[in-house]
Amino acid sequence: MGFLFSDRDYLSEKVFDILYPKGIQMITKIKENMKNKLMLMKDKILLRKRAIIETINYYLKNTC
């Protein structure tokens, strides 16, 4: 049970169908050609935090 935050590239029904029965909710930003769906405010905030963490990890990885 829990949440999985991922890039838009991992968004597919195949992955969703595997994770959802196990109680894992997959949260991603929507692609440009997708319809807008309602998202909880806490999920939006966590997606923003994920982007910051990814940026810091990228910077650390390439400088060290």
Stockholm file with secondary structure:
# STOCKHOLM 1.0

chainA/1-64         MGFLFSDRDYLSEKVFDILYPKGIQMITKIKENMKNKLMLMKDKILLRKRAIIETINYYLKNTC
#=GR chainA/1-64 SS CEEEECCGGGCCHHHHHHHGGGTEEEECCCCTTSCCCCCCHHHHHHHHHHHHHHHHHHHHHHHC
#=GC SS_cons        CEEEECCGGGCCHHHHHHHGGGTEEEECCCCTTSCCCCCCHHHHHHHHHHHHHHHHHHHHHHHC
//
